[in-house]
């Protein structure tokens, strides 16, 4: 009679082992799919990355798999999908006691998703929090914020609202300090598109960039062009020469500076 309990125990052990083995297989399959999805992201094949990571999430909705799927969604500009996945990933990571680099990586992506997904203030608040939490990532955060404001400004400029575009770029410069010089130059370029161009405004914006980065070749070029078009040709030459000398590998800028100097009689 003692054999029956032993037999039942063995049967129960076997039954318990089967789901565990299946779960382990799912984890392995999910990892392989997630790794392939990462390779697809690196190759900029975002649609394939989305499909592979969706399969990985279905097998194992882990922090890593959700993050990869959310990244693919964001790259395809499906911001609602990106936000949903990244919020889930963050919730799981926080509950699981994830380390700071993991949480920071999720938040960097989530800040961008919030910005482009129609939740501007949430994105800016998260970006500000990240700068304090991880100062080493400030430049990356500023680039993302600057890109957002530049895209918004381009849309306004294309719609003919130059003033709104300038305001957006000015605002972005204040919120993304390490990218401010670039945004001020973009504001100058926007003002140059007015009919007629606002050369005084162009010069003022480009000089804001030079106040931050005096050797910025593009900013020097824009100041030079603004001065030349305002009638101060002599004052324009040093800025254009500095742009010419600092163009480096930017062949287009060097060509523009060369042409401008030639028109001013400088060979």
C-alpha positions in Angstrom: 0.0 0.0 0.0 3.0 2.3 0.4 3.7 2.3 -3.3 0.7 4.4 -4.2 1.8 7.6 -2.4 5.2 7.3 -3.9 3.8 6.8 -7.4 1.5 9.8 -6.9 4.4 11.9 -5.7 6.5 10.9 -8.8 3.6 11.8 -11.1 3.1 15.1 -9.4 6.8 15.9 -9.8 6.7 15.1 -13.5 3.6 17.2 -14.0 5.3 20.1 -12.2 8.5 19.7 -14.3 6.7 20.0 -17.7 5.5 23.6 -17.3 8.9 24.6 -15.9 10.6 23.2 -18.9 8.2 24.9 -21.2 8.7 28.2 -19.4 12.4 27.9 -19.8 12.0 27.2 -23.5 9.9 30.3 -23.8 12.6 32.4 -22.1 15.2 31.1 -24.5 13.0 31.7 -27.6 12.2 35.2 -26.3 15.9 36.0 -25.8 16.7 34.8 -29.3 13.9 36.9 -30.8 14.9 39.9 -28.7 18.5 39.6 -29.8 17.4 39.4 -33.4 15.2 42.5 -32.9 18.2 44.4 -31.5 20.1 43.5 -34.7 17.2 44.7 -36.8 17.2 48.0 -34.9 20.9 48.4 -35.5 20.3 47.8 -39.2 17.4 50.4 -39.1 14.9 47.7 -40.1 12.3 48.9 -37.6 9.4 47.0 -39.0 11.3 43.7 -38.6 12.4 44.8 -35.1 8.8 45.5 -34.2 7.6 42.1 -35.4 10.4 40.2 -33.7 10.1 42.1 -30.4 6.3 41.6 -30.4 6.9 37.9 -30.5 9.4 38.1 -27.7 7.0 40.1 -25.6 4.3 37.5 -26.2 6.5 34.8 -24.9 8.1 36.8 -22.1 6.9 40.3 -21.3 10.1 41.3 -19.5 11.6 44.7 -19.0 14.1 44.2 -21.8 11.6 42.9 -24.3 9.2 45.7 -23.6 11.9 48.2 -23.9 13.0 46.8 -27.3 9.4 46.8 -28.6 8.8 50.3 -27.3 12.0 51.5 -29.0 10.8 49.9 -32.3 7.4 51.6 -31.9 9.2 55.0 -31.3 11.4 54.6 -34.3 8.3 54.0 -36.4 6.7 57.1 -34.7 3.9 55.1 -33.1 4.2 57.1 -30.0 1.2 55.7 -28.2 2.6 52.2 -28.5 6.1 53.4 -27.4 4.7 55.1 -24.3 2.6 52.1 -23.3 5.5 49.7 -23.6 8.0 52.0 -21.9 5.7 52.7 -19.0 5.2 49.0 -18.5 8.9 48.4 -18.6 9.6 51.2 -16.1 6.9 49.9 -13.7 8.3 46.4 -13.9 11.9 47.6 -13.6 11.0 49.8 -10.5 9.2 46.9 -8.8 12.1 44.6 -9.5 14.7 46.9 -8.1 16.4 47.6 -11.4 19.7 49.5 -11.3 20.0 53.2 -12.1 21.4 52.7 -15.7 18.4 50.5 -16.6 15.9 53.1 -15.3 17.8 56.0 -16.9 17.8 54.2 -20.3 14.0 53.7 -20.1 13.4 57.2 -19.0 15.5 58.7 -21.8 13.4 56.9 -24.3 10.2 57.7 -22.5 11.0 61.4 -22.4 11.3 61.5 -26.2 8.1 59.4 -26.6 6.2 61.8 -24.4 7.5 64.9 -26.3 6.6 63.6 -29.7 3.5 61.7 -28.5 1.7 64.9 -27.5 2.7 65.0 -23.8 5.2 67.8 -24.0 5.3 68.9 -20.4 5.6 65.3 -19.2 8.6 64.8 -21.5 10.2 68.0 -20.4 9.7 67.2 -16.7 11.2 63.8 -17.2 14.1 65.2 -19.1 14.8 67.7 -16.3 14.6 64.9 -13.7 17.1 62.8 -15.7 19.6 65.6 -16.0 19.7 65.9 -12.2 19.8 62.1 -11.7 22.4 61.4 -14.4 24.4 64.5 -15.3 26.6 62.4 -17.6 23.6 62.0 -20.0 22.7 65.7 -20.1 24.1 66.1 -23.7 22.0 63.2 -25.0 18.9 64.5 -23.3 19.5 68.0 -24.7 19.9 66.7 -28.2 16.6 64.9 -27.9 14.8 68.0 -26.6 16.5 70.2 -29.2 15.4 67.9 -32.0 11.8 68.0 -30.7 11.8 71.8 -30.7 13.5 72.0 -34.1 11.0 69.7 -35.6 8.1 71.7 -34.2 9.7 74.9 -35.5 10.2 73.5 -38.9 6.5 72.7 -39.1 5.6 76.2 -38.1 8.0 77.8 -40.6 6.6 75.6 -43.4 3.1 76.8 -42.4 4.4 80.4 -42.8 4.4 81.2 -39.0 8.0 82.4 -38.7 7.4 84.2 -35.4 6.1 81.0 -33.8 9.0 79.0 -35.2 11.5 81.5 -33.7 9.7 81.4 -30.3 9.9 77.6 -30.3 13.6 77.6 -31.1 14.3 80.2 -28.4 12.4 78.2 -25.9 14.2 75.0 -26.9 17.5 76.8 -26.4 16.6 77.7 -22.9 15.6 74.1 -22.1 18.5 72.3 -23.8 21.6 74.3 -22.8 24.2 72.2 -24.4 22.3 72.4 -27.8 21.4 76.1 -27.5 24.0 77.3 -30.0 22.6 75.1 -32.7 19.0 76.2 -32.0 20.0 79.9 -32.1 21.5 79.3 -35.5 18.3 77.6 -36.6 16.4 80.6 -35.3 18.6 82.9 -37.4 18.0 80.7 -40.5 14.2 80.9 -39.9 14.4 84.7 -39.8 16.4 84.8 -43.0 13.3 83.1 -44.6 11.1 86.1 -44.0 10.2 88.3 -47.0 12.2 90.4 -46.8 14.7 88.8 -44.5 15.1 90.2 -41.1 18.9 90.6 -41.2 19.1 92.4 -37.9 17.2 89.6 -36.3 19.3 87.1 -38.1 22.5 88.7 -36.7 21.1 88.9 -33.2 20.2 85.2 -33.1 23.5 84.1 -34.5 25.4 86.3 -32.1 23.5 84.5 -29.2 25.1 81.3 -30.6 28.5 82.9 -30.7 28.2 84.0 -27.1 28.0 80.3 -26.2 30.4 78.9 -28.9 32.6 81.7 -30.3 34.2 79.3 -32.8 31.0 77.8 -34.2 31.6 78.0 -38.0 28.0 78.1 -39.0 27.1 80.8 -36.5 30.1 82.9 -37.8 28.9 82.4 -41.3 25.4 83.5 -40.5 26.6 86.7 -38.7 28.8 87.4 -41.7 26.0 87.0 -44.2 23.7 89.1 -42.0 26.2 91.9 -41.8 27.0 91.8 -45.5 23.3 92.1 -46.4 22.8 94.9 -43.9 25.5 96.9 -45.7 28.4 96.3 -43.4 30.7 94.4 -45.8 33.9 95.2 -44.0 32.4 93.9 -40.8 31.2 90.7 -42.5 34.6 89.6 -43.8 36.2 88.5 -40.5 33.2 86.4 -39.6 33.1 84.7 -43.0 36.9 84.1 -42.8 36.4 82.5 -39.4 33.6 80.3 -40.9 35.8 79.4 -43.8 38.7 78.4 -41.5 36.5 76.5 -39.1 34.4 74.6 -41.6 36.5 71.5 -41.3 34.9 68.6 -43.1 31.7 70.5 -43.8 32.4 71.0 -47.6 29.0 72.7 -48.1 29.7 75.4 -45.5 33.2 75.9 -46.8 31.9 76.4 -50.3 29.3 78.9 -49.1 31.9 80.9 -47.1 34.3 80.8 -50.1 31.5 82.1 -52.4 30.5 84.8 -50.0 34.0 86.1 -49.6 34.6 86.1 -53.3 31.5 88.3 -53.7 33.0 90.7 -51.2 36.2 90.8 -53.2 38.3 88.5 -50.9 40.1 85.6 -52.6 
